[in-house]
């Protein structure tokens, strides 16, 4: 069995006798049980090589590492590899019998739009009668079974275990978000993709990647690993759209609104509850989600569905009814008929997309009110940019807390406010308590105003000083308005 597990792994050296089988694959030494294979990965915060002795003491039969320890145990097999992170993903895939190759797996990457796109794909193909899997920021779904999720892209062992369960459940398709962290950390190595989709790339995660060039490279690496028989679908209107696919072996397809593309959309009608578009001068589609950025998301879904063999006429009906992801331009129903939108926008570009769309869709006598903050212990450079964007498209801005984590909320608010010029400060309020900020915004709303509560979207918690407190923007809105 060990030979099967190492299939595709770049092995440098093997020391010790290989066991006939292993009971589990682990990258966390605390999860090791007797007979396990432990992979020591040099991570962003910790080096797994420091925990090899722990893994051995807990009964690990095989240690996979980049550097062999000086005190090797006699009854343990040590496998030295070139890249532990990639090895972990390949071994995990082999351990679960390569489940991704038994479905049509489609990955979606980009700064914005990943969750909406994969959710729409899942809902579309489910409505067309297929059994599907979903791996997203909001939730993981196996057929109809919904699971909680903590990461955009799970660790490679969890990833392959979930896909194995999807195969057992009879799933024919799996739609997953591919984060830049996951691509950089080789979590998707060993997976077999039927296709990849690029949405867009803007300023985000520079606290991890360091530079925008590194961020682009991480996203691009996903398309580089796509096999020749797969498709690479890219947004040609994004200035880095073609950069993403320049090294891919996959068949390249494009989608767009401004530039000529394989899948081109023309906007016919914009409403706050949906959009009418024409695709390739052939079919008119009523799309249930508003805003230009959702046109791109839904166009990508249409294009991917065509490339996956879906019937166009069936899609035309199904697409007009599919629902988007929770916390993505989500209109909150309430007793007073107030126009309240909750959205996950937590980057300058995403915030601008939401606010500019709302401004465009509202009449001149309507005000746009925005409540937002910025996450603590994350990229600080985007904070003043978000401040500048908020006042550009809003008539009233309330800066509040997001997930402050270990930082002081007022310090984060100061950094956001630093991007707002003095002339616009007169329409800005600072209320660190997020519930109170939402309450004030609701009370200040006039009948035709639109309130956008941005930053947390689907999240049902607020993290303060290491503790996660239950907090759901949608629940708070309903509670405050309906009481």
Buried (B, 14 or more C-beta within 10 A) or exposed (E): EBEEBBEBBEEEEBEBEBBEEBBBBBBBBEBBEEBBBBBBBBEEEEBBBEBBBEBBEBBBBBBBBBEBBEEBBEEBBBBBBEBBBBBBBBBBBBBBEBBBBBBBBBBBBBBBBBBBBBBBBBBBBBBBEBBBBBBBBBBBBBBEEEEEBEBBBBBBBBBBBBBBBBBEBEBBBBBBBBBBBBBBBBBBBBBBBBBBBBBBBBBBBBEBBEEBEBBBBBBBBBBBBBEEEBBBBBBBBBEBBBBBBEEBBBBBBBBBBEEEBBBBBEEEEBEBEBBBBBBBEEBEBBBBBBBBBBBBBBBBBBBBBBBBEBEEEBBBEBBEEBEBBBBBBBEBEBEEEBBBBBBBBBBBBBBBBBBBBBBEBBEEEBBBBBBBBBBBEBBBEBBBBBBBBBBBBBBBBBBBBBBBBEBEBEEBBBBBBEBBEEEBEEBBBBBBEBBEBBBBBBEBBEEEBBBBBBBBBBBBEBBBEEEEEEBBBBEBBBBBBEE
